[in-house]
Amino acid sequence: MSFDTTKTDVSALFEPLKIGPLELKNRIVMAPMTRAMAPDGIPGPTNAAYYRKRAEGDVGLILSEGTVIDRPGSRNEAGIPFFFGEQALAGWKGVIDAVHEAGGRMGPQIWHVGSAPGQSGWESPDGTESPSGLFAPDTARGGAMSEEDIADAIDAFARSAEHAKNLGFDMAEIHGAHGYLIDQFFWNGTNLRTDRWGGDTLAERSRFAVEVVKASRAAVGPDFPLFLRLSQWKQQDYAVKLAADPQALEAWLGPLADAGVDVFHASQRRFWEPEFPEIDGEEGLNFAGWAKKVTGKPSVSVGSVGLDGDFFGAFGGESSGSAELDGLVRRMERGEFDLIAVGRALLSDAAWADKVRRGATGELRGFSASDLATLA
């Protein structure tokens, strides 16, 4: 695939958007990307400079890497940052101040990894918790959460959301995707509970997420924007589909919208793939498009934007150039979704958004997996 900004009108990507009090200058979002480069869980000047560069590069909204709540085993790599504790919160204050000085807007992605292991083999000294002590179907890891554990986790999510508001962030995102804690409650393969936190239906298994959103909304008040990141696929099984059709999707997302979600961040491997092609064809709505349709809420799409290869090819070490974005522009123009999140392209090229806006095709720097080892 190729993309020539000198031949494509990309103005739809650079229209302003208002979500409650949050005013964005364009539709480009920096997607959350785990970097695990916060020593002792505390972000410092290097982390602040990393995010500031993306604000200077014309990104409309920056979502931080996943930053974890105050629960045992909430992270699975030593360098993942905390979003609690005096020192970590002071570090995040430095980050948001740097982004605001550059004219940017930003929110933290609030996270708990559940029973998902990290890539390095590091193990949390605090153990591991999840709905049923499973990482995947028939794959045990750690212990099942008690009622007290669940109540404390809900409260910890809410406290981190409140920290975001108090520190001056512009919004916050709750991570409910990709096979981590909240997603492990959604999935019948990892949630075998027979109490009120389990159930035969996706709507029943969504109770934990609904309570997390309700508590977070109560903590930040009615106007602070809350995003929720969701995915059908899991790191444990790329083919999983929690909602098989639009009716199931509406039953899943409707209560979350009612609980206080302002924006659904709908993650898929490739943004151009239709979610339910059997209903609206190969050019049909993607996951974010259907999320917006069934809830009436704004949505963010994400998945291999700015890459020649797909999600997994890029992380496998392939160097990727700029992707063909004509389809993205068409989807944005027709209002299928409201924002588009860009991950690896922005990791390698902090000025990616500015270059796309200016039509500077020759200046675009493709993603290289070697960039994962740096914070630049």
ChimeraX attribute file (.defattr): number of C-alpha atoms within 10 A of each C-alpha:
attribute: neighborCount
match mode: 1-to-1
recipient: residues
	/A:1	11
	/A:2	13
	/A:3	18
	/A:4	17
	/A:5	19
	/A:6	13
	/A:7	9
	/A:8	13
	/A:9	14
	/A:10	21
	/A:11	14
	/A:12	18
	/A:13	22
	/A:14	19
	/A:15	13
	/A:16	12
	/A:17	15
	/A:18	10
	/A:19	15
	/A:20	11
	/A:21	11
	/A:22	16
	/A:23	14
	/A:24	19
	/A:25	19
	/A:26	22
	/A:27	23
	/A:28	22
	/A:29	26
	/A:30	27
	/A:31	26
	/A:32	21
	/A:33	16
	/A:34	15
	/A:35	18
	/A:36	20
	/A:37	20
	/A:38	18
	/A:39	12
	/A:40	13
	/A:41	23
	/A:42	22
	/A:43	26
	/A:44	19
	/A:45	12
	/A:46	14
	/A:47	19
	/A:48	19
	/A:49	17
	/A:50	17
	/A:51	26
	/A:52	24
	/A:53	19
	/A:54	26
	/A:55	26
	/A:56	19
	/A:57	19
	/A:58	24
	/A:59	29
	/A:60	28
	/A:61	27
	/A:62	26
	/A:63	20
	/A:64	21
	/A:65	21
	/A:66	25
	/A:67	25
	/A:68	26
	/A:69	27
	/A:70	20
	/A:71	20
	/A:72	16
	/A:73	23
	/A:74	27
	/A:75	31
	/A:76	25
	/A:77	22
	/A:78	17
	/A:79	17
	/A:80	23
	/A:81	27
	/A:82	26
	/A:83	31
	/A:84	22
	/A:85	14
	/A:86	9
	/A:87	16
	/A:88	19
	/A:89	20
	/A:90	16
	/A:91	21
	/A:92	27
	/A:93	21
	/A:94	18
	/A:95	26
	/A:96	24
	/A:97	17
	/A:98	20
	/A:99	24
	/A:100	17
	/A:101	13
	/A:102	17
	/A:103	15
	/A:104	25
	/A:105	23
	/A:106	27
	/A:107	24
	/A:108	27
	/A:109	27
	/A:110	26
	/A:111	26
	/A:112	28
	/A:113	29
	/A:114	29
	/A:115	30
	/A:116	26
	/A:117	18
	/A:118	14
	/A:119	8
	/A:120	9
	/A:121	9
	/A:122	12
	/A:123	15
	/A:124	16
	/A:125	9
	/A:126	11
	/A:127	14
	/A:128	25
	/A:129	27
	/A:130	29
	/A:131	29
	/A:132	22
	/A:133	22
	/A:134	24
	/A:135	25
	/A:136	21
	/A:137	14
	/A:138	10
	/A:139	10
	/A:140	14
	/A:141	19
	/A:142	18
	/A:143	15
	/A:144	20
	/A:145	18
	/A:146	13
	/A:147	12
	/A:148	9
	/A:149	16
	/A:150	19
	/A:151	14
	/A:152	14
	/A:153	22
	/A:154	22
	/A:155	20
	/A:156	23
	/A:157	26
	/A:158	25
	/A:159	20
	/A:160	29
	/A:161	31
	/A:162	20
	/A:163	22
	/A:164	28
	/A:165	19
	/A:166	11
	/A:167	16
	/A:168	15
	/A:169	22
	/A:170	22
	/A:171	25
	/A:172	26
	/A:173	26
	/A:174	29
	/A:175	27
	/A:176	23
	/A:177	24
	/A:178	23
	/A:179	26
	/A:180	24
	/A:181	26
	/A:182	27
	/A:183	29
	/A:184	30
	/A:185	29
	/A:186	30
	/A:187	24
	/A:188	19
	/A:189	16
	/A:190	25
	/A:191	25
	/A:192	21
	/A:193	17
	/A:194	9
	/A:195	8
	/A:196	11
	/A:197	19
	/A:198	24
	/A:199	19
	/A:200	12
	/A:201	15
	/A:202	20
	/A:203	20
	/A:204	16
	/A:205	25
	/A:206	25
	/A:207	21
	/A:208	23
	/A:209	24
	/A:210	23
	/A:211	19
	/A:212	25
	/A:213	27
	/A:214	19
	/A:215	21
	/A:216	26
	/A:217	22
	/A:218	15
	/A:219	19
	/A:220	22
	/A:221	12
	/A:222	11
	/A:223	13
	/A:224	22
	/A:225	22
	/A:226	23
	/A:227	23
	/A:228	25
	/A:229	20
	/A:230	23
	/A:231	21
	/A:232	24
	/A:233	19
	/A:234	20
	/A:235	13
	/A:236	14
	/A:237	13
	/A:238	12
	/A:239	10
	/A:240	15
	/A:241	14
	/A:242	19
	/A:243	16
	/A:244	12
	/A:245	14
	/A:246	16
	/A:247	10
	/A:248	15
	/A:249	19
	/A:250	20
	/A:251	18
	/A:252	25
	/A:253	23
	/A:254	18
	/A:255	18
	/A:256	24
	/A:257	20
	/A:258	13
	/A:259	19
	/A:260	22
	/A:261	24
	/A:262	23
	/A:263	24
	/A:264	27
	/A:265	30
	/A:266	27
	/A:267	23
	/A:268	25
	/A:269	17
	/A:270	17
	/A:271	22
	/A:272	22
	/A:273	16
	/A:274	21
	/A:275	26
	/A:276	18
	/A:277	13
	/A:278	10
	/A:279	12
	/A:280	11
	/A:281	11
	/A:282	14
	/A:283	14
	/A:284	19
	/A:285	24
	/A:286	25
	/A:287	31
	/A:288	28
	/A:289	23
	/A:290	23
	/A:291	29
	/A:292	24
	/A:293	17
	/A:294	16
	/A:295	21
	/A:296	13
	/A:297	16
	/A:298	22
	/A:299	26
	/A:300	27
	/A:301	29
	/A:302	24
	/A:303	22
	/A:304	23
	/A:305	26
	/A:306	27
	/A:307	26
	/A:308	21
	/A:309	21
	/A:310	18
	/A:311	17
	/A:312	11
	/A:313	15
	/A:314	19
	/A:315	16
	/A:316	12
	/A:317	13
	/A:318	17
	/A:319	17
	/A:320	20
	/A:321	19
	/A:322	23
	/A:323	19
	/A:324	18
	/A:325	20
	/A:326	17
	/A:327	12
	/A:328	19
	/A:329	17
	/A:330	14
	/A:331	20
	/A:332	21
	/A:333	15
	/A:334	10
	/A:335	14
	/A:336	24
	/A:337	28
	/A:338	24
	/A:339	24
	/A:340	26
	/A:341	26
	/A:342	25
	/A:343	21
	/A:344	26
	/A:345	27
	/A:346	23
	/A:347	24
	/A:348	21
	/A:349	21
	/A:350	23
	/A:351	21
	/A:352	26
	/A:353	28
	/A:354	17
	/A:355	19
	/A:356	23
	/A:357	17
	/A:358	12
	/A:359	18
	/A:360	14
	/A:361	16
	/A:362	10
	/A:363	12
	/A:364	20
	/A:365	20
	/A:366	22
	/A:367	27
	/A:368	20
	/A:369	18
	/A:370	12
	/A:371	13
	/A:372	17
	/A:373	10
	/A:374	10
	/A:375	15
	/A:376	15
